[in-house]
């Protein structure tokens, strides 16, 4: 193994790690991007349009543009929410993630297929890490000044290097990517995503059917251990008319639903993406937040290298939570209250008919902030929330 000294070694080549590696390489730093390869995260693939411009991603990577979201209640009532002021982009993670890794390499990052094993520090070499990796079944080591852990929800980097972290909270996600034809879906289904709030599909989260052009992602998430995700997904395929659609691939993995209290070790390691817990509660949205987390981790690493001040590593979490902590808190409370039972889910879907709810929802999704332009709308939604919680949904 090449014993060159890297400025930063990035573990994990998903959206967070690949973005961090690209940003650091763009600055002329020596970067090693380590990805285990052959792993695709179970993901609906939704991204807001601002991701394309913010991270310089070409529109050609979009598999579909969604103009409407259908919310399906436990009683099989549905609400169609037109995307106001934009669209929801859909990407296939197999293609999307690899494009991000290739871009990082084109900018100068060295790619390596391997698995992170551990990290050591030699007192004779202050300011350096010895990072142990497994490649082709053999253990090797590389030297690096800093380490970014973007190795997923069950991050080995976090486990070994961030002992102050608290216990994680997960939703376990599973999806099947299936081949679809226009005849199978019909009508405008190719530009509509579906979110199923039914207790037998998911007792505490939701199921989804997201279009990806010639394919679709059909999946389920739950935090309840022992719940059969495959059986629920098969039932969702049946209800959505895709039971006979040919299977392309299937994936499953835990998804974190709460940011960790600490992302760095105060010395030479910082986390990003799922390793840091940056998946939005209630919605499960993670790609945009992962890429932002990767960028902020890269900024913190670059600042640390430039100033030799390890306190700069904490800047990644601080900046992220300052920008999005409030949104995550609101979504967490929403998940806690509205996903608790089919009675509440029925009320939640009914609320989605409300123009105020739809406008505030799409504004928050597209712009990644809570709207402050119409405080009366927030007040109206607040009182509707209270009414639904106290008396439940009225008969339709």
C-alpha positions as a Markdown table, in Angstrom:
| # | Residue | x | y | z |
|---|---|---|---|---|
| 1 | Unk | 0.0 | 0.0 | 0.0 |
| 2 | Unk | 1.2 | 3.5 | -0.9 |
| 3 | Unk | 2.6 | 5.1 | 2.2 |
| 4 | Unk | 2.1 | 8.7 | 1.0 |
| 5 | Unk | 0.7 | 11.0 | 3.6 |
| 6 | Unk | -2.8 | 12.0 | 2.8 |
| 7 | Unk | -4.3 | 15.2 | 4.1 |
| 8 | Unk | -7.7 | 13.6 | 4.6 |
| 9 | Unk | -8.9 | 10.0 | 4.3 |
| 10 | Unk | -12.7 | 9.7 | 3.7 |
| 11 | Unk | -14.3 | 6.4 | 4.7 |
| 12 | Unk | -17.5 | 5.9 | 2.7 |
| 13 | Unk | -18.3 | 6.8 | -0.9 |
| 14 | Unk | -22.0 | 7.7 | -0.6 |
| 15 | Unk | -23.3 | 11.2 | -1.2 |
| 16 | Unk | -21.7 | 12.5 | 2.0 |
| 17 | Unk | -18.2 | 11.0 | 1.5 |
| 18 | Unk | -18.0 | 11.6 | -2.2 |
| 19 | Unk | -19.0 | 15.2 | -1.7 |
| 20 | Unk | -16.5 | 15.7 | 1.0 |
| 21 | Unk | -13.7 | 14.1 | -1.1 |
| 22 | Unk | -14.6 | 16.2 | -4.1 |
| 23 | Unk | -14.6 | 19.5 | -2.2 |
| 24 | Unk | -11.3 | 18.7 | -0.5 |
| 25 | Unk | -9.6 | 17.6 | -3.8 |
| 26 | Unk | -10.9 | 20.7 | -5.5 |
| 27 | Unk | -8.8 | 22.7 | -3.0 |
| 28 | Unk | -5.7 | 20.8 | -4.0 |
| 29 | Unk | -5.5 | 18.6 | -0.9 |
| 30 | Unk | -4.3 | 15.0 | -1.0 |
| 31 | Unk | -7.5 | 12.9 | -0.5 |
| 32 | Unk | -8.1 | 9.2 | -0.2 |
| 33 | Unk | -11.7 | 8.1 | -0.8 |
| 34 | Unk | -12.4 | 4.6 | 0.5 |
| 35 | Unk | -15.6 | 2.8 | -0.4 |
| 36 | Unk | -16.4 | -0.8 | 0.1 |
| 37 | Unk | -18.2 | -1.1 | -3.3 |
| 38 | Unk | -21.2 | -3.1 | -4.4 |
| 39 | Unk | -23.5 | -1.5 | -1.8 |
| 40 | Unk | -26.5 | 0.6 | -2.6 |
| 41 | Unk | -28.5 | 2.2 | 0.1 |
| 42 | Unk | -32.3 | 1.5 | 0.2 |
| 43 | Unk | -33.6 | 4.9 | -0.8 |
| 44 | Unk | -36.6 | 6.5 | -2.6 |
| 45 | Unk | -34.1 | 8.8 | -4.3 |
| 46 | Unk | -35.9 | 12.1 | -3.8 |
| 47 | Unk | -33.9 | 15.3 | -4.0 |
| 48 | Unk | -34.9 | 19.0 | -4.1 |
| 49 | Unk | -34.1 | 21.0 | -7.2 |
| 50 | Unk | -31.7 | 23.2 | -5.2 |
| 51 | Unk | -29.4 | 20.3 | -4.8 |
| 52 | Unk | -28.5 | 20.4 | -8.5 |
| 53 | Unk | -27.3 | 24.0 | -8.4 |
| 54 | Unk | -25.9 | 23.9 | -4.9 |
| 55 | Unk | -23.7 | 20.9 | -5.6 |
| 56 | Unk | -23.2 | 21.3 | -9.4 |
| 57 | Unk | -25.1 | 18.1 | -10.3 |
| 58 | Unk | -26.3 | 17.8 | -13.9 |
| 59 | Unk | -30.0 | 17.4 | -14.6 |
| 60 | Unk | -29.2 | 14.4 | -16.7 |
| 61 | Unk | -28.9 | 12.3 | -13.5 |
| 62 | Unk | -32.6 | 12.8 | -12.8 |
| 63 | Unk | -34.5 | 9.6 | -13.5 |
| 64 | Unk | -37.9 | 11.5 | -13.1 |
| 65 | Unk | -39.4 | 14.8 | -12.0 |
| 66 | Unk | -42.3 | 14.5 | -9.6 |
| 67 | Unk | -45.0 | 17.1 | -9.8 |
| 68 | Unk | -47.4 | 15.6 | -7.3 |
| 69 | Unk | -47.4 | 13.6 | -4.1 |
| 70 | Unk | -50.2 | 11.3 | -3.2 |
| 71 | Unk | -50.8 | 10.7 | 0.5 |
| 72 | Unk | -52.8 | 7.5 | 1.2 |
| 73 | Unk | -54.6 | 7.1 | 4.6 |
| 74 | Unk | -55.3 | 4.0 | 6.6 |
| 75 | Unk | -58.9 | 4.1 | 5.3 |
| 76 | Unk | -57.6 | 4.2 | 1.7 |
| 77 | Unk | -58.5 | 7.9 | 1.3 |
| 78 | Unk | -56.0 | 9.8 | -0.6 |
| 79 | Unk | -54.9 | 13.4 | -0.9 |
| 80 | Unk | -53.0 | 14.6 | -4.0 |
| 81 | Unk | -50.6 | 17.5 | -3.2 |
| 82 | Unk | -49.3 | 19.3 | -6.3 |
| 83 | Unk | -45.7 | 20.4 | -5.8 |
| 84 | Unk | -46.0 | 24.2 | -5.5 |
| 85 | Unk | -43.2 | 26.2 | -6.9 |
| 86 | Unk | -41.0 | 23.4 | -8.3 |
| 87 | Unk | -40.7 | 19.7 | -8.5 |
| 88 | Unk | -39.2 | 16.8 | -6.6 |
| 89 | Unk | -36.3 | 15.2 | -8.5 |
| 90 | Unk | -35.8 | 11.4 | -8.4 |
| 91 | Unk | -32.4 | 9.7 | -8.8 |
| 92 | Unk | -31.3 | 6.1 | -8.8 |
| 93 | Unk | -28.7 | 5.7 | -6.1 |
| 94 | Unk | -26.6 | 3.2 | -8.1 |
| 95 | Unk | -26.0 | 5.7 | -10.9 |
| 96 | Unk | -26.1 | 8.8 | -8.7 |
| 97 | Unk | -23.6 | 7.7 | -6.1 |
| 98 | Unk | -21.1 | 6.4 | -8.6 |
| 99 | Unk | -21.2 | 9.7 | -10.6 |
| 100 | Unk | -20.3 | 11.5 | -7.4 |
| 101 | Unk | -17.4 | 9.2 | -6.7 |
| 102 | Unk | -16.2 | 9.5 | -10.3 |
| 103 | Unk | -16.3 | 13.3 | -10.0 |
| 104 | Unk | -14.2 | 13.2 | -6.8 |
| 105 | Unk | -11.6 | 11.1 | -8.6 |
| 106 | Unk | -11.6 | 13.4 | -11.6 |
| 107 | Unk | -10.9 | 16.3 | -9.2 |
| 108 | Unk | -7.9 | 14.5 | -7.8 |
| 109 | Unk | -9.1 | 12.2 | -5.0 |
| 110 | Unk | -7.7 | 8.7 | -5.0 |
| 111 | Unk | -10.3 | 6.0 | -5.0 |
| 112 | Unk | -9.8 | 2.8 | -3.2 |
| 113 | Unk | -12.2 | -0.2 | -2.8 |
| 114 | Unk | -11.9 | -1.4 | 0.7 |
| 115 | Unk | -13.2 | -1.5 | 4.3 |
| 116 | Unk | -12.2 | 0.5 | 7.3 |
| 117 | Unk | -10.8 | -1.6 | 10.1 |
| 118 | Unk | -9.4 | 0.8 | 12.6 |
| 119 | Unk | -7.1 | 3.7 | 13.4 |
| 120 | Unk | -4.0 | 4.2 | 15.5 |
| 121 | Unk | -1.7 | 7.0 | 16.5 |
| 122 | Unk | 2.1 | 6.8 | 16.7 |
| 123 | Unk | 3.6 | 9.1 | 19.3 |
| 124 | Unk | 6.7 | 9.3 | 17.2 |
| 125 | Unk | 4.6 | 10.9 | 14.4 |
| 126 | Unk | 2.4 | 13.6 | 16.0 |
| 127 | Unk | -0.4 | 14.9 | 13.8 |
| 128 | Unk | -0.7 | 11.7 | 11.8 |
| 129 | Unk | -3.1 | 8.8 | 11.9 |
| 130 | Unk | -2.4 | 5.2 | 10.8 |
| 131 | Unk | -5.7 | 4.1 | 9.1 |
| 132 | Unk | -6.0 | 0.3 | 8.7 |
| 133 | Unk | -8.0 | -0.9 | 5.7 |
| 134 | Unk | -8.9 | -4.3 | 4.2 |
| 135 | Unk | -8.6 | -4.5 | 0.5 |
| 136 | Unk | -8.9 | -7.8 | -1.5 |
| 137 | Unk | -8.9 | -9.7 | 1.8 |
| 138 | Unk | -5.6 | -8.2 | 3.0 |
| 139 | Unk | -5.0 | -5.7 | 5.7 |
| 140 | Unk | -3.0 | -2.5 | 4.8 |
| 141 | Unk | -2.4 | 0.8 | 6.4 |
| 142 | Unk | -2.3 | 4.4 | 5.1 |
| 143 | Unk | -1.1 | 7.6 | 6.7 |
| 144 | Unk | -3.4 | 10.5 | 7.0 |
| 145 | Unk | -3.6 | 13.8 | 8.9 |
| 146 | Unk | -7.4 | 13.7 | 9.3 |
| 147 | Unk | -10.3 | 11.2 | 8.9 |
| 148 | Unk | -13.8 | 11.8 | 7.8 |
| 149 | Unk | -16.3 | 9.0 | 8.7 |
| 150 | Unk | -19.1 | 8.9 | 6.1 |
| 151 | Unk | -19.5 | 5.1 | 6.5 |
| 152 | Unk | -23.3 | 4.9 | 7.1 |
| 153 | Unk | -25.7 | 4.5 | 10.0 |
| 154 | Unk | -23.7 | 1.8 | 11.7 |
| 155 | Unk | -20.5 | 3.7 | 11.3 |
| 156 | Unk | -17.3 | 1.9 | 12.3 |
| 157 | Unk | -15.5 | 5.2 | 12.4 |
| 158 | Unk | -18.0 | 6.6 | 14.9 |
| 159 | Unk | -17.9 | 3.4 | 17.0 |
| 160 | Unk | -14.2 | 3.6 | 17.4 |
| 161 | Unk | -13.5 | 7.3 | 17.4 |
| 162 | Unk | -16.4 | 9.2 | 18.9 |
| 163 | Unk | -16.9 | 7.5 | 22.3 |
| 164 | Unk | -19.0 | 10.5 | 23.5 |
| 165 | Unk | -21.8 | 9.7 | 21.0 |
| 166 | Unk | -25.2 | 8.7 | 22.4 |
| 167 | Unk | -27.2 | 5.6 | 21.5 |
| 168 | Unk | -28.6 | 5.9 | 18.0 |
| 169 | Unk | -32.3 | 5.8 | 16.9 |
| 170 | Unk | -33.0 | 4.0 | 13.7 |
| 171 | Unk | -35.7 | 3.3 | 11.2 |
| 172 | Unk | -35.1 | 0.1 | 9.3 |
| 173 | Unk | -35.7 | 0.6 | 5.6 |
| 174 | Unk | -36.2 | -1.9 | 2.8 |
| 175 | Unk | -37.1 | -1.4 | -0.8 |
| 176 | Unk | -37.4 | -3.2 | -4.0 |
| 177 | Unk | -36.6 | -1.6 | -7.3 |
| 178 | Unk | -38.9 | -3.0 | -10.0 |
| 179 | Unk | -39.2 | -2.6 | -13.8 |
| 180 | Unk | -42.4 | -0.8 | -14.7 |
| 181 | Unk | -44.2 | 0.1 | -17.9 |
| 182 | Unk | -46.6 | 2.9 | -18.6 |
| 183 | Unk | -49.4 | 0.3 | -18.8 |
| 184 | Unk | -48.6 | -0.9 | -15.3 |
| 185 | Unk | -48.8 | 2.5 | -13.7 |
| 186 | Unk | -51.0 | 4.4 | -16.1 |
| 187 | Unk | -52.0 | 8.0 | -16.2 |
| 188 | Unk | -49.7 | 10.5 | -14.5 |
| 189 | Unk | -48.2 | 8.0 | -12.1 |
| 190 | Unk | -44.8 | 8.5 | -13.7 |
| 191 | Unk | -44.7 | 12.0 | -12.3 |
| 192 | Unk | -46.3 | 11.2 | -8.9 |
| 193 | Unk | -44.8 | 9.8 | -5.8 |
| 194 | Unk | -47.0 | 7.9 | -3.3 |
| 195 | Unk | -46.7 | 7.8 | 0.5 |
| 196 | Unk | -48.7 | 5.2 | 2.3 |
| 197 | Unk | -49.6 | 5.9 | 5.9 |
| 198 | Unk | -51.2 | 2.5 | 6.8 |
| 199 | Unk | -50.4 | 0.6 | 10.0 |
| 200 | Unk | -50.1 | -2.8 | 8.4 |
| 201 | Unk | -47.7 | -1.3 | 5.8 |
| 202 | Unk | -45.7 | 0.5 | 8.5 |
| 203 | Unk | -46.7 | 0.7 | 12.2 |
| 204 | Unk | -44.7 | 3.8 | 12.9 |
| 205 | Unk | -43.4 | 5.3 | 9.6 |
| 206 | Unk | -44.6 | 4.9 | 6.1 |
| 207 | Unk | -44.4 | 3.0 | 2.8 |
| 208 | Unk | -43.5 | 4.6 | -0.5 |
| 209 | Unk | -43.8 | 4.2 | -4.2 |
| 210 | Unk | -41.4 | 6.5 | -6.1 |
| 211 | Unk | -41.1 | 6.6 | -9.9 |
| 212 | Unk | -37.6 | 6.4 | -11.5 |
| 213 | Unk | -38.6 | 6.5 | -15.1 |
| 214 | Unk | -38.6 | 2.9 | -16.3 |
| 215 | Unk | -38.3 | 1.6 | -12.8 |
| 216 | Unk | -39.9 | 2.4 | -9.4 |
| 217 | Unk | -38.7 | 2.2 | -5.8 |
| 218 | Unk | -41.2 | 0.5 | -3.5 |
| 219 | Unk | -40.3 | 0.4 | 0.1 |
| 220 | Unk | -41.2 | 0.5 | 3.8 |
| 221 | Unk | -39.5 | 1.9 | 6.9 |
| 222 | Unk | -40.2 | 1.1 | 10.6 |
| 223 | Unk | -38.4 | 1.3 | 13.9 |
| 224 | Unk | -40.2 | -1.8 | 15.2 |
| 225 | Unk | -38.0 | -4.8 | 15.4 |
| 226 | Unk | -39.6 | -8.0 | 14.2 |
| 227 | Unk | -41.9 | -6.3 | 11.7 |
| 228 | Unk | -41.6 | -8.0 | 8.3 |
| 229 | Unk | -40.4 | -5.4 | 5.9 |
| 230 | Unk | -40.4 | -7.8 | 3.0 |
| 231 | Unk | -43.9 | -8.9 | 3.6 |
| 232 | Unk | -45.1 | -5.3 | 4.0 |
| 233 | Unk | -43.3 | -4.3 | 0.8 |
| 234 | Unk | -45.0 | -7.2 | -1.1 |
| 235 | Unk | -48.4 | -6.0 | 0.2 |
| 236 | Unk | -47.6 | -2.5 | -0.9 |
| 237 | Unk | -46.6 | -3.8 | -4.4 |
| 238 | Unk | -50.0 | -5.5 | -4.5 |
| 239 | Unk | -52.0 | -2.4 | -3.4 |
| 240 | Unk | -50.1 | -0.1 | -5.8 |
| 241 | Unk | -50.7 | -2.5 | -8.8 |
| 242 | Unk | -47.0 | -3.5 | -9.1 |
| 243 | Unk | -47.1 | -7.0 | -7.7 |
| 244 | Unk | -46.1 | -8.6 | -11.0 |
| 245 | Unk | -43.5 | -6.0 | -11.9 |
| 246 | Unk | -40.1 | -7.7 | -12.5 |
| 247 | Unk | -37.6 | -7.2 | -9.7 |
| 248 | Unk | -34.4 | -5.4 | -10.6 |
| 249 | Unk | -32.8 | -5.4 | -7.1 |
| 250 | Unk | -33.6 | -5.1 | -3.4 |
| 251 | Unk | -31.7 | -3.5 | -0.5 |
| 252 | Unk | -32.2 | -3.0 | 3.2 |
| 253 | Unk | -30.4 | -1.0 | 5.9 |
| 254 | Unk | -30.9 | 1.0 | 9.1 |
| 255 | Unk | -31.6 | 4.7 | 8.7 |
| 256 | Unk | -30.7 | 7.1 | 11.5 |
| 257 | Unk | -33.5 | 9.6 | 12.5 |
| 258 | Unk | -31.7 | 11.9 | 14.9 |
| 259 | Unk | -28.4 | 13.8 | 14.5 |
| 260 | Unk | -25.7 | 12.6 | 16.9 |
| 261 | Unk | -24.9 | 15.0 | 19.8 |
| 262 | Unk | -21.2 | 15.0 | 18.7 |
| 263 | Unk | -19.7 | 14.6 | 15.3 |
| 264 | Unk | -16.0 | 14.9 | 16.0 |
| 265 | Unk | -13.4 | 13.7 | 18.5 |
| 266 | Unk | -11.8 | 17.1 | 19.1 |
| 267 | Unk | -8.6 | 15.9 | 17.5 |
| 268 | Unk | -8.6 | 14.4 | 14.0 |
| 269 | Unk | -11.9 | 12.7 | 13.2 |
| 270 | Unk | -15.2 | 14.2 | 12.0 |
| 271 | Unk | -18.4 | 12.4 | 10.8 |
| 272 | Unk | -20.8 | 13.2 | 7.9 |
| 273 | Unk | -24.0 | 11.8 | 6.4 |
| 274 | Unk | -25.7 | 8.9 | 8.0 |
| 275 | Unk | -22.7 | 8.4 | 10.3 |
| 276 | Unk | -23.6 | 11.7 | 11.8 |
| 277 | Unk | -27.3 | 10.9 | 11.8 |
| 278 | Unk | -28.5 | 13.6 | 9.3 |
| 279 | Unk | -31.6 | 12.0 | 7.9 |
| 280 | Unk | -34.7 | 14.1 | 8.4 |
| 281 | Unk | -37.3 | 12.6 | 10.8 |
| 282 | Unk | -40.8 | 12.0 | 9.5 |
| 283 | Unk | -39.8 | 12.3 | 5.9 |
| 284 | Unk | -36.7 | 10.1 | 5.9 |
| 285 | Unk | -35.0 | 12.6 | 3.4 |
| 286 | Unk | -31.3 | 12.1 | 3.5 |
| 287 | Unk | -29.5 | 12.8 | 0.2 |
| 288 | Unk | -29.5 | 16.6 | 0.4 |
| 289 | Unk | -28.6 | 16.6 | 4.1 |
| 290 | Unk | -25.9 | 14.0 | 3.5 |
| 291 | Unk | -24.2 | 16.1 | 0.8 |
| 292 | Unk | -24.5 | 19.2 | 2.9 |
| 293 | Unk | -23.0 | 17.3 | 5.9 |
| 294 | Unk | -20.2 | 16.1 | 3.6 |
| 295 | Unk | -19.5 | 19.7 | 2.5 |
| 296 | Unk | -19.5 | 21.0 | 6.0 |
| 297 | Unk | -17.2 | 18.2 | 7.2 |
| 298 | Unk | -14.8 | 19.1 | 4.3 |
| 299 | Unk | -14.9 | 22.7 | 5.3 |
| 300 | Unk | -14.1 | 21.8 | 8.9 |
| 301 | Unk | -11.3 | 19.5 | 7.9 |
| 302 | Unk | -9.8 | 22.1 | 5.6 |
| 303 | Unk | -10.0 | 24.8 | 8.3 |
| 304 | Unk | -8.3 | 22.4 | 10.8 |
| 305 | Unk | -5.4 | 21.7 | 8.4 |
| 306 | Unk | -5.0 | 25.4 | 7.6 |
| 307 | Unk | -5.1 | 26.6 | 11.3 |
| 308 | Unk | -3.8 | 23.5 | 13.1 |
| 309 | Unk | -6.7 | 24.2 | 15.5 |
| 310 | Unk | -8.6 | 20.9 | 16.1 |
| 311 | Unk | -11.6 | 22.9 | 17.5 |
| 312 | Unk | -12.5 | 23.7 | 13.9 |
| 313 | Unk | -13.8 | 20.2 | 13.5 |
| 314 | Unk | -16.8 | 21.0 | 15.7 |
| 315 | Unk | -17.8 | 23.6 | 13.1 |
| 316 | Unk | -19.4 | 21.0 | 10.9 |
| 317 | Unk | -22.1 | 20.0 | 13.4 |
| 318 | Unk | -22.5 | 23.6 | 14.6 |
| 319 | Unk | -23.2 | 25.0 | 11.2 |
| 320 | Unk | -25.5 | 22.2 | 10.2 |
| 321 | Unk | -27.7 | 22.4 | 13.3 |
| 322 | Unk | -27.8 | 26.2 | 13.1 |
| 323 | Unk | -29.2 | 25.9 | 9.6 |
| 324 | Unk | -31.5 | 22.8 | 10.0 |
| 325 | Unk | -31.8 | 21.9 | 13.7 |
| 326 | Unk | -35.2 | 23.6 | 14.0 |
| 327 | Unk | -36.6 | 21.8 | 10.9 |
| 328 | Unk | -35.3 | 18.5 | 12.3 |
| 329 | Unk | -36.9 | 19.2 | 15.7 |
| 330 | Unk | -40.3 | 20.0 | 14.1 |
| 331 | Unk | -40.2 | 16.9 | 11.9 |
| 332 | Unk | -39.2 | 14.8 | 14.9 |
| 333 | Unk | -42.2 | 16.0 | 16.8 |
| 334 | Unk | -44.4 | 15.4 | 13.8 |
| 335 | Unk | -43.3 | 11.8 | 13.5 |
| 336 | Unk | -43.8 | 11.3 | 17.3 |
| 337 | Unk | -47.4 | 12.5 | 17.3 |
| 338 | Unk | -48.8 | 11.8 | 13.8 |
| 339 | Unk | -47.3 | 8.3 | 13.2 |
| 340 | Unk | -48.3 | 6.9 | 16.5 |
| 341 | Unk | -51.6 | 5.2 | 15.4 |
| 342 | Unk | -53.8 | 4.8 | 12.4 |
| 343 | Unk | -56.3 | 7.2 | 14.0 |
| 344 | Unk | -53.7 | 9.9 | 14.0 |
| 345 | Unk | -52.4 | 9.0 | 10.6 |
| 346 | Unk | -56.0 | 9.3 | 9.2 |
| 347 | Unk | -56.1 | 12.8 | 10.7 |
| 348 | Unk | -52.7 | 13.7 | 9.3 |
| 349 | Unk | -53.6 | 12.7 | 5.8 |
| 350 | Unk | -56.9 | 14.7 | 6.0 |
| 351 | Unk | -54.9 | 17.7 | 7.2 |
| 352 | Unk | -52.8 | 17.5 | 4.0 |
| 353 | Unk | -55.9 | 18.7 | 2.1 |
| 354 | Unk | -55.5 | 22.1 | 3.7 |
| 355 | Unk | -53.9 | 24.7 | 1.4 |
| 356 | Unk | -51.9 | 26.2 | 4.3 |
| 357 | Unk | -50.4 | 22.8 | 5.1 |
| 358 | Unk | -49.5 | 22.1 | 1.4 |
| 359 | Unk | -48.0 | 25.6 | 0.9 |
| 360 | Unk | -45.8 | 25.4 | 4.1 |
| 361 | Unk | -44.8 | 21.8 | 3.3 |
| 362 | Unk | -43.5 | 22.5 | -0.2 |
| 363 | Unk | -41.9 | 25.7 | 0.9 |
| 364 | Unk | -40.0 | 23.9 | 3.6 |
| 365 | Unk | -39.0 | 21.0 | 1.3 |
| 366 | Unk | -37.9 | 23.0 | -1.7 |
| 367 | Unk | -36.0 | 25.7 | 0.3 |
| 368 | Unk | -34.9 | 23.7 | 3.3 |
| 369 | Unk | -36.2 | 26.1 | 5.9 |
| 370 | Unk | -39.4 | 26.9 | 7.8 |
| 371 | Unk | -41.3 | 29.6 | 6.0 |
| 372 | Unk | -41.6 | 32.9 | 7.9 |
| 373 | Unk | -43.5 | 34.7 | 5.3 |
| 374 | Unk | -46.9 | 33.9 | 6.6 |
| 375 | Unk | -47.1 | 33.6 | 10.4 |
| 376 | Unk | -50.9 | 33.4 | 10.3 |
| 377 | Unk | -50.6 | 30.3 | 8.2 |
| 378 | Unk | -48.4 | 28.7 | 10.9 |
| 379 | Unk | -51.0 | 29.7 | 13.5 |
| 380 | Unk | -53.9 | 28.2 | 11.5 |
| 381 | Unk | -52.0 | 24.9 | 11.1 |
| 382 | Unk | -51.1 | 24.9 | 14.8 |
| 383 | Unk | -54.7 | 25.1 | 15.8 |
| 384 | Unk | -55.7 | 22.4 | 13.2 |
| 385 | Unk | -53.0 | 20.2 | 14.7 |
| 386 | Unk | -54.5 | 20.6 | 18.2 |
| 387 | Unk | -58.0 | 19.9 | 17.0 |
| 388 | Unk | -56.9 | 16.7 | 15.2 |
| 389 | Unk | -55.0 | 15.5 | 18.3 |
| 390 | Unk | -57.8 | 16.2 | 20.7 |
| 391 | Unk | -60.9 | 15.1 | 18.8 |
| 392 | Unk | -59.5 | 13.1 | 15.9 |
| 393 | Unk | -60.5 | 13.2 | 12.2 |
| 394 | Unk | -64.1 | 14.1 | 11.4 |
| 395 | Unk | -66.0 | 11.6 | 9.2 |
| 396 | Unk | -65.6 | 12.3 | 5.5 |
